[in-house]
Structure formats: structure tokens, C-alpha cells
Amino acid sequence: MGLFNAFAHELGHRAVAVITRGGVTHFYATDTGGAHMQHTGGARLPIVVAPYLVPIAALLLVAAVNTTSTARA
């Protein structure tokens, strides 16, 4: 899976955990594709499915495009 993909996947879990008022107690990703995120509180189902429904890489790309478009205007 690789470091970027593992990191982006776990970051998706982490983002939704924080958005749903949960806390993140453990987060890591390795270059061999191993990754883990542990949370307390928050909305469990959205946290579990977050990387599959809203990939963080896509959100970063949209944010970058919007920032570039706004800067030009």
C-alpha cells in the first residue's frame, strides 16, 4: 500500500474522529503499508467508513485547486 496511501487512509479516520468530537490516542503509518489509528469518542460508524467514502487525497486536491482559483481572482 505504501506510506502515502497508508497515511492518507488513516488520516481519513483521524479527520472524521476529530470532526465528530472524538479524540485520537494513537496514529501511525509506515513505508511498508502498516498503519493504525486509535480513537476515543466520536461517531464510530462514520469514523470506520471515512477513508472509503471521502478519501483524504481527494479533499486535499480539491482544497489545493480552490486555493489556487481563489488566489487568482
C-alpha positions as CSV (number, residue, x, y, z in Angstrom):
1,M,0.0,0.0,0.0
2,G,2.9,2.4,0.6
3,L,3.5,5.2,3.1
4,F,1.4,7.8,1.3
5,N,-1.7,5.6,0.9
6,A,-1.4,4.2,4.4
7,F,-1.0,7.7,5.8
8,A,-3.9,9.1,3.8
9,H,-6.2,6.2,4.8
10,E,-5.5,6.7,8.5
11,L,-5.8,10.4,8.1
12,G,-9.3,10.0,6.8
13,H,-10.2,8.1,10.0
14,R,-8.5,10.7,12.1
15,A,-10.2,13.7,10.4
16,V,-13.7,12.2,10.9
17,A,-12.8,11.3,14.5
18,V,-11.9,14.9,15.3
19,I,-14.9,16.3,13.3
20,T,-17.3,14.1,15.3
21,R,-15.7,15.3,18.6
22,G,-13.6,12.3,19.2
23,G,-10.0,12.2,20.4
24,V,-7.1,10.4,18.7
25,T,-4.9,8.5,21.1
26,H,-2.7,6.6,18.6
27,F,-1.8,7.3,15.0
28,Y,1.0,5.8,12.8
29,A,1.8,4.8,9.2
30,T,4.8,3.0,7.9
31,D,6.5,2.8,4.5
32,T,5.6,-0.9,4.3
33,G,1.9,0.0,4.4
34,G,1.3,-0.8,8.0
35,A,-1.0,1.8,9.7
36,H,-3.2,2.2,12.7
37,M,-5.4,4.9,14.3
38,Q,-7.0,4.6,17.7
39,H,-9.6,7.0,18.9
40,T,-11.8,7.7,21.9
41,G,-15.4,9.0,21.5
42,G,-16.7,10.4,18.2
43,A,-19.2,8.7,15.9
44,R,-17.9,5.2,15.3
45,L,-19.6,4.3,12.0
46,P,-18.5,7.5,10.2
47,I,-15.0,7.1,11.5
48,V,-14.8,3.5,10.3
49,V,-16.0,4.2,6.8
50,A,-14.5,7.6,6.3
51,P,-11.5,6.6,4.1
52,Y,-13.7,4.7,1.8
53,L,-16.4,7.4,1.4
54,V,-14.3,10.6,1.5
55,P,-10.6,9.9,0.5
56,I,-8.4,12.5,2.1
57,A,-6.2,12.8,-1.0
58,A,-9.3,13.9,-3.0
59,L,-10.1,16.5,-0.3
60,L,-6.5,17.8,-0.4
61,L,-6.7,18.1,-4.2
62,V,-10.0,20.0,-4.1
63,A,-8.6,22.3,-1.4
64,A,-5.5,23.0,-3.5
65,V,-7.5,23.7,-6.6
66,N,-9.8,26.0,-4.6
67,T,-6.9,27.9,-3.1
68,T,-5.3,28.4,-6.4
69,S,-8.5,29.6,-8.0
70,T,-9.2,32.0,-5.1
71,A,-5.7,33.4,-5.3
72,R,-6.1,34.2,-9.0
73,A,-9.4,36.0,-8.6
